[in-house]
């Protein structure tokens, strides 16, 4: 398995995996979210690849809002 760091070319594959997990999500909103993440230093994502197939992803973000 290898990890591929965040890259704009991953938006579609990543969004498709998100929709597999949460089918009520919207593809366009997901792509916008990943665009936000790649432009923001407080967010990070990577995709796990086994052979030539994406098998999972990790999404890390630092929250600054009240929780």
N, C-alpha and C positions, 0 to 999 in steps of 0.2 A: 504494500500500500504506500502511496505517496500523497503528500499534501501539496495542493496548489494554492499559493497565496492569492488574496483578492485581486481580481482583474475584471475589467469591463466585459471581457468576452465570456465571463461566467454568468452574467445576469439571467439569461434565459434558462440555462441548466439549473441554476440555483432556484429560480422562481418556480420551475416545474417541480422540484423536490418539495418546496414549501407547499405547493398546491396539493401534492400527494398526501402531505401530513394534515393540512388544514384546507379542505376543499372549498370552504366558504370565502377564502381569500380571493382577491382580484389580481390577475397577472400584471396589469399595468401598475397597480399600486405597489406590488412587490418590486417590480423593476425600478420604480421611483425610490423605494426604500433602499435598495442596494446601491443606487447612484448616490444617495445621501451618505450611506456608510463609507463608500470609497473616498468621498470628499471630506469626511470628518475624521479627525485624529482620535476621537473618543470611541470609534467603532472599528471593528475588524471582522473579516470573514475569510474562511478558507474552505476548499472542497477536498474531500478525500476521494482518491481515484484508485481503483483496483483494476489492474491491467489497463484497459482503455475505457472503463466505465466509471462514471461518478457514482459513489456509493453512500455519500453522506456529506454533511457540512457542519461547520462550527461558526457561530455568530457571537461575538463578544462586544459588549458596549459598557461604557462607564456612565452610570446614571447620575445626573446632577439635580434632578427634580426631587421633591419630597416624596418619600415612600413610607 
